[in-house]
Amino acid sequence: MIQTLLLSVLIIAIAIALFLVKVLVKKGGEFSSQHIHDNEALRQKGIHCVMDQDREAREANKAF
């Protein structure tokens, strides 16, 4: 039980350390945004946030 808990904590600590490498090593480094509206490639494909898509669908249905 204790070994499993310690192994889990170790794996989580390694994962966090790997996520922080970019922030710590690169000058002015920061985590990139994970929001859809901040992703240029998705915007070019016409993919929007689900909230924006819902708003557009509701406005389109009001016209009828």
GUBA-664237 format. One record per atom (N, C-alpha, C): residue in three letters; x, y, z. Coordinates in steps of 0.02 Angstrom, whole numbers, padded with zeros to 5 digits, always signed. Example, Ala and Ser with C-alpha at 12.3 -4.5 7.8 and 13.67 -1.06 7.14 Angstrom:
residues 2
Ala+00660-00284+00390 Ala+00615-00225+00390 Ala+00660-00165+00390 Ser+00642-00112+00354 Ser+00684-00053+00357 Ser+00645+00002+00394 
//
This chain:
residues 64
Met+00042-00060+00000 Met+00000+00000+00000 Met+00044+00063+00000 Ile+00091+00065+00046 Ile+00135+00123+00051 Ile+00179+00128-00012 Gln+00201+00071-00037 Gln+00244+00071-00097 Gln+00205+00099-00157 Thr+00143+00080-00163 Thr+00101+00105-00218 Thr+00092+00181-00212 Leu+00079+00204-00152 Leu+00070+00276-00141 Leu+00134+00314-00157 Leu+00191+00289-00135 Leu+00255+00323-00148 Leu+00271+00322-00223 Leu+00257+00267-00256 Leu+00268+00263-00328 Leu+00223+00313-00365 Ser+00161+00319-00344 Ser+00115+00366-00375 Ser+00139+00438-00366 Val+00160+00455-00306 Val+00186+00522-00292 Val+00248+00536-00334 Leu+00292+00487-00340 Leu+00352+00495-00381 Leu+00335+00507-00454 Ile+00288+00469-00481 Ile+00268+00477-00551 Ile+00238+00546-00562 Ile+00196+00569-00516 Ile+00166+00635-00522 Ile+00219+00690-00518 Ala+00267+00682-00473 Ala+00321+00732-00466 Ala+00363+00735-00529 Ile+00377+00679-00560 Ile+00416+00678-00622 Ile+00376+00712-00678 Ala+00312+00698-00682 Ala+00270+00729-00734 Ala+00268+00805-00726 Ile+00260+00829-00665 Ile+00259+00901-00653 Ile+00326+00932-00671 Ala+00380+00899-00653 Ala+00447+00925-00670 Ala+00456+00930-00745 Leu+00432+00880-00782 Leu+00438+00882-00855 Leu+00395+00938-00885 Phe+00337+00951-00857 Phe+00295+01005-00881 Phe+00328+01073-00869 Leu+00366+01078-00815 Leu+00397+01142-00797 Leu+00462+01156-00833 Val+00489+01107-00869 Val+00554+01117-00902 Val+00551+01177-00949 Lys+00500+01182-00989 Lys+00494+01238-01037 Lys+00492+01305-01000 Val+00455+01307-00946 Val+00448+01370-00909 Val+00513+01389-00874 Leu+00548+01340-00847 Leu+00608+01355-00809 Leu+00669+01368-00853 Val+00675+01332-00908 Val+00734+01336-00950 Val+00731+01394-00999 Lys+00676+01403-01031 Lys+00669+01454-01082 Lys+00658+01523-01050 Lys+00697+01572-01072 Lys+00690+01639-01045 Lys+00622+01667-01068 Gly+00583+01689-01021 Gly+00516+01714-01036 Gly+00468+01658-01054 Gly+00486+01596-01037 Gly+00444+01539-01054 Gly+00379+01540-01014 Glu+00327+01514-01046 Glu+00263+01509-01013 Glu+00225+01451-01043 Phe+00174+01428-01008 Phe+00133+01375-01035 Phe+00090+01404-01091 Ser+00084+01367-01145 Ser+00042+01390-01199 Ser-00031+01382-01179 Ser-00072+01423-01208 Ser-00143+01421-01193 Ser-00174+01357-01220 Gln-00219+01328-01183 Gln-00253+01267-01204 Gln-00324+01281-01229 His-00341+01345-01234 His-00408+01363-01257 His-00412+01359-01333 Ile-00468+01338-01358 Ile-00478+01330-01430 Ile-00472+01396-01466 His-00499+01449-01437 His-00498+01513-01473 His-00428+01543-01478 Asp-00379+01517-01442 Asp-00310+01541-01447 Asp-00269+01500-01497 Asn-00298+01449-01527 Asn-00261+01405-01572 Asn-00275+01427-01645 Glu-00223+01452-01677 Glu-00230+01479-01745 Glu-00251+01425-01795 Ala-00224+01365-01790 Ala-00239+01311-01837 Ala-00313+01292-01833 Leu-00341+01289-01773 Leu-00412+01272-01767 Leu-00456+01328-01793 Arg-00436+01390-01782 Arg-00475+01446-01809 Arg-00476+01445-01885 Gln-00420+01428-01916 Gln-00417+01425-01989 Gln-00463+01370-02016 Lys-00472+01317-01978 Lys-00517+01263-01998 Lys-00590+01278-01982 Gly-00603+01334-01949 Gly-00671+01352-01931 Gly-00697+01318-01869 Ile-00652+01293-01828 Ile-00672+01260-01766 Ile-00673+01312-01711 His-00729+01316-01676 His-00737+01366-01623 His-00750+01331-01556 Cys-00750+01372-01505 Cys-00768+01348-01438 Cys-00840+01326-01439 Val-00858+01277-01399 Val-00926+01252-01398 Val-00975+01307-01377 Met-00953+01353-01335 Met-00997+01408-01315 Met-01012+01453-01374 Asp-00961+01467-01415 Asp-00972+01508-01475 Asp-01016+01473-01525 Gln-01006+01409-01534 Gln-01047+01370-01581 Gln-01120+01368-01557 Asp-01131+01361-01493 Asp-01198+01361-01466 Asp-01231+01429-01477 Arg-01195+01483-01464 Arg-01222+01550-01474 Arg-01241+01561-01547 Glu-01197+01539-01593 Glu-01211+01547-01665 Glu-01273+01507-01685 Ala-01280+01446-01659 Ala-01338+01405-01675 Ala-01402+01435-01649 Arg-01400+01463-01589 Arg-01460+01494-01560 Arg-01480+01556-01601 Glu-01431+01595-01623 Glu-01446+01654-01663 Glu-01474+01634-01730 Ala-01448+01581-01760 Ala-01473+01558-01824 Ala-01545+01533-01818 Asn-01562+01502-01762 Asn-01630+01476-01752 Asn-01680+01532-01736 Lys-01657+01588-01711 Lys-01702+01645-01697 Lys-01729+01674-01761 Ala-01691+01669-01815 Ala-01712+01698-01879 Ala-01773+01663-01907 Phe-01785+01600-01886 Phe-01842+01563-01915 Phe-01903+01572-01874 
//
